[in-house]
Structure formats: C-alpha cells, structure tokens
Amino acid sequence: MPATTNAFAVLSHPSLDQSGGGHATIQAQRPVPMVESAELLKGSKTVGIMHNGSLYRLQATKLGKLILTK
C-alpha cells in the first residue's frame, strides 16, 4: 500500500495574480494541510461545517464528487 501525505503544495497561477505585474511565472507556496473526505464525513453522505458564523453543507454525491453549499 502506498504511503499517503498529509499536505500538498499550492501553486499560484498567473491568471490569479492580482499584483498587476502580469509575469507568467508559477510559484510554489508552502504546503497546505490535507484532510481525507472520509474523515470529515465519518460514514455519512452529508456534514455541516460552521464557517464565519454561517452553516455550510458538504455533501458526497453518488458519483463520488463533493458539493459544498451555503
């Protein structure tokens, strides 16, 4: 069984650059913590997530995709 990692690197894409420089470079950022969806869902198809005082719903679809709604 292959080992799993608990973080991944986030890349900055030039189209998301808001500095106005317009340079076509991609910079690696610091690793971001990773959580398995099964750990969040804990056997359920839906879980509620409180964020900044608002309730969001994370739902797993029949096709194995995730939907986050407010």
N, C-alpha and C positions, 0 to 999 in steps of 0.2 A: 504494500500500500504506500503510495507516495506521501511525503510529508506535506502538511499544509502550512501556510504562512498566516500570520495574524496582522499583516499590514501590506499595503500596496502603495506604489508611488503615484502621485497625481501629476499629470503633465499639463502644462499651461500652453494652450493653443493660441496662435497669433490672432485669430478672429475674436478671441475673448479678451484680448489686451485692451485695456481702457486708458493706457498711458498716452496714447496718441502718437507713439513712436513709429508704428507701422512696420517694425522689423519682423522678418519671417523666421524667428528662432523659436525653438521649443525648449523650455527649461524644466528640468526635473525638480519637483518640490519635495519637501520632507514626507516621509511615509505617513499614511492615514490609517488609523485603527480599523480593523475589519471584524465584522460580526456575521456569523452564519445566520441566514434567514430562519433556519430551523430553531436556532437558539432564541430568536425573538418570538416566533410563532408558537413554540412549545407544543406541537401536535395539533394546534388549531389552524383554521384557514384564515382567521382574522385576528388582529391585535390592535388595541388602541394605543396611541402614542401622544402624550401631552408635550407640546412644544410652544413655548412663549405664551402660555395661558390658553392655547387653542387645542382642541382634541382632533387628532388625525387618525385615520384608519388605514392600516397596512393589510392588504388582502392578497392571498395567493390564489391565482386562477387555476382552472382545470388544466390549462396548458403549461403550468409551471412558471408563469410570469408573476410579477409583483405589481400591484396598483396601490399608490398612496393617494388618499383623498382627504379633504378637509371637511 
